[in-house]
Amino acid sequence: MQPSLSALTRRPATVALRSRTALGLVVVLIAACFAALAPSPARAADQLLSQGRPAVASSAESDAFPAGAAVDGNTGTRWSSAFSDPQWLRVDLGSVQQLTRVTLNWEAAYAKAYQIQTSTDANTWTTVYSTSTSTGGVQNLAVSGSGRYVRVLGTERATPYGYSLWEFQVYGSGGTTPPDDFWGNTADIPAAHNVVEVKILNRTNGKYPDSQVYWSFNGQVHSIAEQPYLDMLANSAGRMYFYLGSPSSPYYDFIEFTVGDNVFNGNTTRVDAFGLKLAMRLHTKDGYDVEVGENRGTFAEDRATTFQRFTNAVPDQFKVLAQTQAPYRIIAPGSDPSFRAGGVNAGYFTSYAQSVGVGEATSDIFGCAASLAGNPDMCAALNRHVATLPASQRSDPAQYYKGAPANYYAKFWHDNAINQLAYGFPYDDVAGQSSFVSHGNPQWLLVAVGW
């Protein structure tokens, strides 16, 4: 077996869940009886999707009124724009979501005319609500549509001031756009006896039979022909490895996760290297359904094509990453000798980092090490080449990787990921850009393994 790699992937702490009391069980049973007698089942409550998510705006009146203040859950803080038309405020939900309503809590400076719009890429927008007769206050708007990005676009102010919102809340059903046949039939997945039922899928496009696609976890090693399922117990942390050809093959990769008594937290990762194409789909008992990892186009192509596309996509300094351990992996830049002390690219980040007061080595910037281990925002800003931008723009994905120096290795994996979410460096979860997923009441987890 290959040894575990030392990825520094950052994630929220596992949620602690209270055990049920006997009284609680009685209440649940009584509620279930009443539900059974009801003429029709109640619709699941809308989920607040926007709170704490990355937000950006066309402008801010000052640093005291940032975009994030409108999605922080605090009605004592607000976003306020410049005093001109038009202006907009946008929130990134992290993945495509089915939307049900939007609540706007306006300050005295409200919009007379505005639109609520959705987008999957923050470039092309669809209007799901529009008015030219708004009277401000708290407005609860029923909407129907889907999108990863949701924005309020103000086109006419009601006052001489800007547009100002105490809170911008986006609600949805909690489910993403239904996945396609890539994931296969989910109806036959057995119920978990423990926390979550994991099923491994062979998506190598015929390169390897099921008898040569292996998984390894907690001392168990099986081919998926022998055992495609794992009924996962609660554990503090772990990695599940996947191998092609044999259980000791150099073609391998892994997912990371923590599993609580009734919650799954996990991610795919490219922090150390790309080894195999991987994607995960988490489905929970309350209907939440989300997928992360490499996108369909990347899974569909041959491995050699992926390596060549990487080489074609990145600047000259990064091309070596597809050669150092080829054909087994494309390694992260911080692990390559050319970017380390004494290497030809050791000074890649030096001038740019020093311009914002950071004196760490290039390899430590890629790896968010040394002083940057305690400064996630700066490490992410350097890797994305937004460190010299105003803080309000550093959480806007549209600004990322527009110039050098930047982590073009990470950019490639974002460009080829579902919803452009990937862990390309340790603090790639800053501004919600990572492939981390978390939800309670997990039902099943699918893991697709590609070539």
C-alpha positions in Angstrom: 0.0 0.0 0.0 1.1 3.6 -0.6 1.7 5.6 2.5 -0.7 8.4 3.4 0.3 11.8 1.9 0.5 14.8 4.2 -2.2 17.0 2.7 -3.0 20.0 4.8 -6.6 20.2 3.7 -8.6 22.6 5.8 -12.2 21.9 6.8 -14.7 22.9 9.4 -14.8 20.9 12.6 -17.2 17.9 12.8 -20.6 18.8 14.1 -21.3 17.4 17.5 -24.8 15.9 17.7 -26.9 15.3 20.8 -28.2 11.8 21.6 -31.9 11.4 21.7 -33.7 11.1 25.0 -36.5 8.7 25.7 -38.9 11.7 25.8 -37.6 12.9 22.5 -38.4 9.5 20.9 -42.0 9.6 22.3 -42.4 13.1 20.7 -41.1 11.8 17.4 -43.5 8.9 17.5 -46.5 11.1 18.3 -45.5 13.5 15.5 -45.2 10.6 13.1 -48.7 9.4 14.0 -50.2 12.9 13.3 -48.3 13.1 10.0 -49.7 9.8 8.9 -53.3 11.1 9.6 -52.7 14.3 7.6 -54.4 14.5 4.2 -51.1 15.2 2.4 -47.5 15.3 3.5 -46.0 18.6 4.5 -43.4 20.1 2.2 -39.9 20.1 3.7 -39.0 23.4 5.1 -36.9 25.7 2.9 -33.2 25.8 3.8 -31.3 29.0 4.2 -28.5 28.6 1.6 -26.8 32.0 1.6 -25.8 32.7 5.2 -22.1 32.9 5.6 -21.4 32.2 1.9 -19.0 34.3 -0.2 -20.6 37.6 -1.4 -19.3 40.3 -3.7 -20.8 43.6 -4.9 -20.4 46.1 -7.7 -19.3 48.6 -5.1 -19.3 49.5 -1.4 -20.0 52.9 0.1 -16.9 52.3 2.3 -15.1 49.4 4.1 -17.6 49.7 6.9 -20.4 48.3 4.6 -19.0 45.3 2.8 -21.0 42.8 0.7 -20.5 40.0 3.3 -22.4 42.0 5.9 -25.6 41.2 4.0 -25.2 37.5 4.4 -23.8 37.3 7.9 -27.1 36.7 9.7 -26.6 39.9 11.7 -29.3 42.5 11.2 -27.1 45.1 12.8 -24.6 45.1 9.9 -25.3 46.0 6.3 -24.0 46.3 2.8 -24.3 49.8 1.2 -23.4 50.6 -2.4 -22.0 53.7 -4.1 -24.6 56.4 -4.8 -25.3 55.6 -8.5 -27.3 53.2 -10.7 -27.1 50.3 -11.4 -25.5 48.3 -8.5 -25.6 44.7 -7.6 -24.9 42.3 -4.7 -24.1 38.6 -5.5 -23.8 35.5 -3.3 -22.1 32.3 -4.2 -24.1 29.2 -2.9 -21.1 26.9 -3.7 -23.1 24.6 -6.0 -26.2 24.7 -8.2 -29.2 24.8 -6.0 -33.0 24.7 -6.5 -34.4 28.0 -5.2 -37.7 28.7 -3.6 -37.6 32.2 -2.2 -35.5 35.3 -1.5 -35.9 37.7 1.5 -34.6 41.2 1.2 -34.3 43.3 4.4 -33.7 46.8 3.1 -32.3 49.7 5.1 -33.8 53.2 4.4 -31.8 53.4 1.2 -33.8 50.8 -0.8 -34.3 50.0 -4.5 -37.4 51.2 -6.2 -36.7 48.9 -9.2 -34.6 45.7 -9.1 -34.3 42.2 -10.3 -33.4 38.9 -8.7 -31.2 36.9 -11.0 -29.5 33.5 -11.0 -26.5 32.0 -12.8 -24.4 28.9 -13.0 -21.2 30.7 -13.9 -21.5 34.3 -12.7 -21.5 35.5 -16.3 -24.9 34.6 -17.9 -27.9 35.6 -15.8 -31.6 34.6 -15.7 -34.1 36.9 -14.1 -36.5 35.1 -11.7 -38.1 38.2 -10.2 -38.5 41.8 -11.2 -40.3 44.9 -9.9 -40.3 48.6 -10.5 -42.6 49.5 -7.6 -40.7 48.3 -4.5 -41.5 50.1 -1.3 -38.5 48.7 0.7 -38.8 47.2 4.2 -38.6 43.4 4.5 -39.7 41.7 1.3 -40.3 37.9 1.0 -40.3 36.9 -2.6 -41.3 33.5 -4.0 -39.0 32.5 -6.8 -38.5 29.4 -9.0 -35.3 28.5 -10.6 -31.8 27.2 -10.0 -28.3 28.5 -9.9 -25.1 28.6 -8.0 -24.9 32.4 -8.0 -27.8 34.6 -7.0 -27.8 38.4 -7.2 -30.0 41.4 -6.6 -29.6 43.9 -9.4 -30.7 47.4 -8.5 -31.6 49.6 -11.5 -33.4 52.5 -9.8 -32.8 53.9 -6.3 -35.6 55.2 -4.2 -33.4 57.8 -2.4 -30.4 59.9 -3.3 -28.2 57.4 -1.5 -27.1 54.0 -2.7 -28.6 50.6 -2.2 -28.4 49.2 1.3 -29.4 45.7 2.6 -29.3 44.5 6.2 -29.8 41.0 5.0 -30.0 39.2 1.6 -31.3 35.7 2.2 -31.7 33.0 -0.4 -33.7 29.8 0.4 -34.0 26.6 -1.5 -35.0 22.9 -1.3 -31.4 22.0 -0.5 -31.1 19.8 -3.6 -28.9 20.3 -6.6 -29.8 19.8 -10.2 -30.4 16.1 -10.7 -27.3 14.3 -11.7 -27.2 12.3 -15.0 -26.7 8.6 -15.8 -23.0 8.9 -14.8 -24.0 7.9 -11.3 -26.1 4.9 -12.4 -29.1 3.4 -10.6 -29.3 4.5 -7.0 -32.5 2.7 -6.1 -30.7 -0.5 -5.3 -28.3 1.0 -2.8 -28.9 -0.9 0.5 -29.7 1.0 3.7 -26.8 1.7 6.0 -26.8 0.0 9.4 -24.2 2.5 10.6 -23.8 6.1 9.4 -23.7 6.1 5.6 -23.6 3.5 2.8 -20.7 4.0 0.4 -20.7 2.6 -3.1 -17.7 2.7 -5.4 -18.3 3.0 -9.2 -16.0 1.9 -12.0 -15.8 4.8 -14.4 -12.6 3.9 -16.2 -14.4 3.7 -19.6 -13.5 0.0 -20.0 -9.8 0.4 -19.2 -10.1 -1.8 -16.1 -12.8 -4.4 -15.2 -14.5 -4.3 -11.8 -12.1 -7.0 -10.6 -9.2 -4.6 -11.0 -10.7 -1.6 -9.3 -9.8 -1.7 -5.6 -10.7 0.3 -2.5 -8.9 0.3 0.8 -10.2 1.6 4.2 -9.5 0.8 7.8 -7.7 -2.5 7.0 -10.2 -3.7 4.5 -9.1 -4.2 0.8 -11.6 -5.3 -1.8 -12.2 -5.1 -5.5 -15.6 -3.7 -6.4 -16.4 -7.0 -8.2 -16.0 -8.6 -4.8 -17.5 -5.9 -2.7 -18.7 -2.5 -4.1 -20.2 -1.3 -0.8 -18.9 -0.2 2.6 -21.3 0.5 5.5 -19.3 3.2 7.1 -19.0 3.5 10.9 -18.5 6.8 12.7 -14.8 7.7 12.9 -12.8 10.8 13.8 -11.0 11.1 10.4 -9.8 8.9 7.6 -8.9 8.4 4.0 -10.3 5.9 1.5 -7.8 4.8 -1.1 -8.6 3.6 -4.6 -6.2 1.5 -6.9 -6.4 0.4 -10.5 -4.8 -2.9 -11.5 -3.9 -4.3 -8.1 -4.1 -3.3 -4.4 -0.4 -2.1 -4.6 -0.6 -0.3 -7.9 1.2 3.0 -8.4 -2.1 4.2 -10.0 -3.9 5.3 -6.8 -5.7 8.2 -5.2 -7.9 8.9 -2.2 -10.8 10.9 -0.7 -10.7 12.4 2.8 -13.5 12.6 5.4 -14.7 12.8 8.9 -17.8 10.9 9.9 -19.8 11.7 13.0 -22.7 9.9 14.6 -25.1 11.4 12.0 -23.0 13.6 9.7 -20.7 13.3 6.8 -17.9 15.8 6.1 -15.6 15.0 3.2 -13.8 16.1 0.0 -11.8 15.1 -3.0 -8.4 16.7 -3.0 -5.6 17.8 -5.4 -3.6 19.4 -2.6 -0.7 16.8 -3.0 -1.3 15.5 -6.5 -3.6 14.1 -9.2 -3.5 10.4 -9.3 -6.9 9.2 -10.5 -10.1 11.0 -11.6 -12.5 11.0 -8.6 -15.9 12.4 -8.0 -18.3 12.0 -5.0 -22.0 12.3 -4.7 -23.6 12.7 -1.3 -27.3 12.1 -0.8 -29.0 12.6 2.6 -32.3 11.5 4.1 -33.7 15.1 3.9 -33.2 15.2 0.1 -30.0 17.1 0.0 -27.9 15.9 -3.0 -24.6 17.3 -4.0 -21.6 16.2 -6.2 -18.0 17.3 -6.3 -14.8 16.2 -8.1 -13.7 16.0 -11.7 -16.3 16.9 -14.2 -17.9 14.6 -16.9 -15.7 15.8 -19.7 -12.5 15.0 -17.7 -13.9 11.5 -16.8 -14.8 10.8 -20.5 -11.3 11.4 -21.9 -8.3 9.2 -21.8 -5.6 9.7 -19.1 -3.0 10.7 -21.6 -5.4 13.4 -22.9 -5.8 14.8 -19.4 -2.0 14.9 -18.9 -1.6 16.6 -22.3 -4.4 19.2 -21.6 -2.7 20.1 -18.4 0.6 20.6 -20.1 -1.1 22.8 -22.8 -3.1 24.8 -20.2 -0.4 25.9 -17.8 2.6 28.3 -18.2 6.0 26.9 -18.9 7.1 26.8 -15.2 4.2 24.3 -14.4 4.6 21.9 -17.3 7.2 19.9 -15.4 4.5 18.9 -12.9 3.1 16.5 -15.4 6.5 14.9 -16.0 8.2 14.5 -12.6 6.1 11.4 -11.6 4.5 10.6 -15.0 2.5 8.6 -15.9 1.3 8.0 -12.3 0.6 11.6 -11.1 0.6 15.3 -11.8 2.1 16.7 -8.6 1.4 19.9 -6.8 4.0 22.7 -7.4 5.1 22.9 -3.8 6.3 19.3 -4.0 8.3 19.7 -7.2 12.1 20.4 -6.8 12.0 23.2 -9.4 9.8 25.3 -7.1 11.8 24.5 -3.9 15.0 26.1 -2.5 17.7 25.9 -5.2 15.3 25.1 -8.0 15.0 27.1 -11.2 11.5 28.4 -10.1 12.3 28.9 -6.4 11.7 32.7 -6.7 8.5 32.4 -8.6 6.4 34.1 -5.9 9.1 36.2 -4.3 8.5 39.7 -5.7 4.7 39.4 -5.6 4.6 38.1 -2.1 7.0 40.8 -0.8 4.8 43.5 -2.3 2.1 42.5 0.3 4.6 42.0 3.1 5.0 38.2 2.9 8.5 36.8 2.9 7.9 33.1 2.7 9.5 30.8 0.2 7.6 29.9 -3.0 7.1 26.3 -1.9 5.6 27.5 1.4 3.2 29.8 -0.5 2.0 26.9 -2.6 1.7 24.7 0.5 0.3 27.4 2.9 3.2 26.6 5.3 5.4 28.6 7.7 3.6 31.8 8.7 0.9 31.3 6.1 -0.3 28.2 8.0 -2.0 30.7 10.3 -3.1 33.1 7.6 -5.6 31.3 5.3 -6.9 34.4 3.6 -3.4 35.6 2.5 -2.3 32.2 1.4 -5.4 31.9 -0.8 -5.0 35.4 -2.1 -1.4 34.8 -3.2 -2.2 31.5 -4.9 -5.1 33.1 -6.7 -3.2 36.3 -7.6 -5.7 38.6 -5.8 -3.4 39.6 -2.9 -3.1 43.2 -4.1 -6.8 43.7 -4.7 -9.2 45.3 -2.1 -10.4 42.8 0.4 -14.0 43.0 -1.0 -12.8 41.6 -4.3 -10.7 38.7 -3.0 -13.8 36.5 -2.6 -14.9 37.0 -6.2 -14.0 33.9 -8.3 -14.2 36.1 -11.4 -11.0 37.8 -10.3 -8.9 34.6 -9.7 -5.9 33.5 -11.8 -6.0 36.6 -14.1 -2.3 37.2 -13.9 1.0 35.7 -12.8 2.3 34.6 -10.4 -0.5 32.3 -9.5 -1.1 28.6 -8.8 -2.0 27.5 -12.3 -1.9 23.9 -11.1 -4.9 24.7 -8.9 -6.6 26.7 -11.7 -6.5 23.6 -14.0 -8.3 21.5 -11.4 -10.9 24.2 -10.8 -11.5 24.5 -14.5 -12.1 20.8 -14.8 -14.2 20.3 -11.7 -17.9 20.0 -11.1 -19.1 23.6 -10.5 -15.4 24.7 -10.6 -15.0 23.6 -7.0 -11.7 21.9 -6.1 -9.0 21.6 -3.4 -6.0 22.7 -5.4 -4.0 24.0 -2.4 -4.5 23.6 1.4 -6.6 26.8 2.0 -8.7 26.5 -1.2 -11.8 26.5 1.0 -11.4 30.3 1.5 -14.4 31.9 -0.1 -16.1 28.6 -0.5 -14.1 27.3 -3.5 -13.2 23.8 -2.3 -14.7 20.4 -3.0 -15.7 20.0 0.6 -19.2 18.7 1.3 -21.0 18.4 4.7 -24.5 17.4 5.8 -26.4 15.6 8.5 -28.6 12.6 8.1 -26.4 11.0 5.3 -28.0 8.2 3.4 -25.5 7.2 0.8 -22.2 8.3 -0.8 -21.2 7.4 -4.3 -17.5 7.5 -5.3 -16.7 7.3 -9.0 -13.2 6.2 -9.9 -11.8 7.1 -13.4 -8.7 6.5 -15.4 
